[in-house]
Amino acid sequence: MKIKIKFIGPFIYEAGFSEKELELEKPTTAGQLLSLVNLQEGRPKIMTRNGKAISPQEELDDGDRIAICPI
């Protein structure tokens, strides 16, 4: 499945990119996605899927647009 991930603010520098399309195996949760990118664990953040806030336990779907920004 393909998803688009976008980082906002200082997360761009930490991850090394601002926006990227990723190919993931299904099922993948939002929390598992975080472990695949270079973000400091435990850092406060908000994640949205297609414009709505999500928790790390939520499963992602093909075509989702994930945005991650610091609090």
NUTITI-111458 format. One record per residue (C-alpha): x, y, z; residue in three letters. Coordinates in steps of 0.05 Angstrom, whole numbers, padded with zeros to 5 digits, always signed. Example, Ala and Ser with C-alpha at 12.3 -4.5 7.8 and 13.67 -1.06 7.14 Angstrom:
REM NUTITI-111458
+00246-00090+00156ALA/+00273-00021+00143SER/
This chain:
REM NUTITI-111458
+00000+00000+00000MET/+00023+00071-00014LYS/+00017+00129+00034ILE/+00042+00201+00032LYS/+00076+00228+00093ILE/+00089+00302+00107LYS/+00131+00332+00163PHE/+00120+00402+00189ILE/+00168+00449+00223GLY/+00232+00422+00255PRO/+00211+00351+00240PHE/+00232+00364+00168ILE/+00304+00370+00190TYR/+00301+00312+00237GLU/+00270+00264+00185ALA/+00312+00291+00127GLY/+00253+00305+00081PHE/+00189+00345+00081SER/+00143+00301+00040GLU/+00151+00231+00012LYS/+00109+00173-00015GLU/+00123+00108+00021LEU/+00107+00036+00002GLU/+00085-00002+00064LEU/+00061-00072+00079GLU/-00010-00079+00103LYS/-00030-00077+00159PRO/+00012-00019+00186THR/-00007+00027+00243THR/+00010+00100+00252ALA/+00057+00081+00308GLY/+00094+00031+00264GLN/+00101+00086+00211LEU/+00135+00130+00263LEU/+00186+00075+00276SER/+00203+00074+00201LEU/+00223+00147+00198VAL/+00278+00182+00236ASN/+00239+00218+00291LEU/+00261+00221+00362GLN/+00217+00175+00403GLU/+00176+00208+00457GLY/+00178+00276+00426ARG/+00108+00309+00430PRO/+00073+00308+00363LYS/+00006+00310+00329ILE/-00009+00261+00273MET/-00066+00270+00224THR/-00093+00224+00170ARG/-00129+00258+00113ASN/-00138+00320+00157GLY/-00164+00286+00220LYS/-00124+00271+00284ALA/-00105+00198+00295ILE/-00074+00156+00350SER/-00012+00112+00340PRO/-00056+00049+00345GLN/-00098+00066+00283GLU/-00087+00024+00221GLU/-00068+00061+00157LEU/-00102+00051+00090ASP/-00077+00055+00019ASP/-00076+00127-00005GLY/-00075+00159+00064ASP/-00040+00226+00072ARG/-00005+00230+00140ILE/+00019+00296+00168ALA/+00064+00299+00230ILE/+00077+00364+00267CYS/+00107+00382+00334PRO/+00064+00407+00391ILE/
